[in-house]
């Protein structure tokens, strides 16, 4: 009868129940925590602006490039061209513009072929 009055087993059982309760609460809250993180991520992406739509996208672009070139000819008649030399030289500006549109596309299904067993 001495083992019934032992407090050691009772303390162990209480700790096990406490740990099981905490683990159960964490597992139960996991769904809500996941939803919260997904909501914050969606809010952040909505703040960025319109998202890319791979099925229907159209945009225009402009690219401007400026460069300076300088050609130096030495006494023996060899010409060297240097790009990006500050001061002097020929300045050149190139501007390109364009428009690109991507429309939805669909993969055409393969034609259905029917096979018949050989006739006897």
Secondary structure, DSSP 8 states (H G I E B T S, - for coil): -GGGG-SHHHHHHHHHHHHHHHHHHHHHHHHHHHHHHHHHHHHHHHHH-S---TTSEEEEEEEEEEEEEEEEE-TTS-EEEEES-SSSSEEEEEEEEEEEEE------------------
